[in-house]
Amino acid sequence: MGVDVRDISGLIYRGIREVKGSILVLDPIPNVLYDEVVRVRAPDGIDRLGRVLEVSKDYIIVQVFGEESGLQTDTVIKFTGSTFEIPVSDDVLGRMFNGRFEPIDGMGPIASRDKRDINGEPINPKARIHPNNFIQTGISAIDGMLSLVRGQKLPIFSESGLPHNRVAAQIARQATVLGEEEEFALVFAAMGLKNDEARFFIDSFKLSGAIERSVVILNLADDPAIERLVTPRIALTIAEYLAFELGYHVLAILTDMTNYCEALREVSAAREEIPGRGGYPGYMYSDLATIYERAGIVRGKPGSLTQMPILTMPAGDKRHPIPDLTGYITEGQIILSRDLDSRGIYPPINVLPSLSRLMRSGIGPDKTRDDHKDVADQLYDAYSRGLKARDLARIVGEMGLSDRERLFLKFADVFERKFVNQGEYENRSIDETLDLAWEVLSILPPEELVRVKEETLEKYYYKAKHPEA
């Protein structure tokens, strides 16, 4: 088994009060601990793993991993006295596992005496270093306007049918620490992905060579939903080991967090808990925080852990509990637009409602370029005016716009077509991104560039305006 259960003389219990799918309800038992690992043997003879979800004076709740059919009230349970631990070593790189950390690449289990609890340990806030190192993703809309910083947690908010998987795969292929030109070690965790989606990621990693520096944890759509609750924790335990023990800069991609939250709701309903907003458990905020807050940089530790969770918003609703709570915990969001996607813009990143709260810490002189902040501010300003002009044109027609409004309308079209839009395998440096931004801004007269300092205009704008000079 991928998950290590120390074989100690544990308590053996026969007879279950109630079976609710993958949830077992037992009578109270002395000396049983929360989150303790259990071995479950049902009458069908199949051995399963589980963990203790709740201990009270009235009952004990056990969550079973694996196939739930065959579980009956005369099932035998062995309490091991141990929590979920996985073996860790640098041998995990280039490997693929299922959602229980069992190898699925035919290469055998990880052999290591160094084992870690999948729940991790909270990072002392005093030991955290504020993230301030720019990560170049090669995607202009992100690098130029939503800059990712090493140690940040920056989710992608998407909808079903949008190319968030392609965007995530492109970031995984291209992400480097600027200046060091160092590629990231990649930890990829899939929760409830369809087989074709998982195959896309694996093929993408193999073709680009990224598989050699990757660890892939797959819980697929036809795997037990209950396993999705441990899949991201296993992935982040590996990521923490690579980052804080071996000194790697690690990028953890977790997809799809919506499937994780649905599994959380399923368990909550089976436990007959009082539902909160949208039927999700009231503790979903704190549960998500135990995942997202494992990103960061720790003082005195080599490496860093950067997270990019992906979630699909039901019906594109940003106020849905999952994106809403995720937005509170994380440091911004990258929002994909169905409108941009329908017009053939890739990546379809809607920059106006998107945000990177740590961007200012990672850009500027000696990090990216001295004009980066001014350029980003001006692009936001001009694009928002262009979209207002576009909305007005739908009412009065383009001929009904003033010359100034038509100019900003043209800017919005060129901004989307030349700056946001780029090839799926096009890797733009930050200098190329900023130069392209000035090329797009050169459509506008200098008096309209109200967010740019005069000395910055002198240095960059006129050169973009008259490249032949």
Buried (B, 14 or more C-beta within 10 A) or exposed (E): EBBBBEEEEBBEBEEBEEBBBBBBBBEEBEEBEEBBBBBBBBEEEEEBBBBBBBBEEEBBBBBBBBBBEEBEEEBBBBBBBBBBBBBBBEBBBBBBBBBBBEBBEEEEBBEBEEBBBBBBEEBEEEEBBEBBBBBBBBBBBBBBBBBBBBBBBBBBBBBEEBBBBBBBBBBBBBBBBBEEEEBBBBBBBBBBBEEEBBEBBBEBBEEBEBBEBBBBBBBBBEBBBBBBBBBBBBBBBBBBBBBBBBEBBBBBBBBBBBBBBBBBBBBBBBBEBEEBEEEBBEEBBEBBBBBBBBBBBBEEBEBBBBBBBBBBBBEBEEEBBBBBBBBEBBBBBBBBBBEBBEEEBBBBBBBEEBBBEBBBBBBBEEBBBBBBBBBBBBBBBBBBBBBBBBEBBEEEEEEEBEEEBBBBBBBBEBBBEBBBBBEBEBBBBBEBBBBBBBBBBBBBEBEBBEBBEEEBBEEBBBBBBEEEE
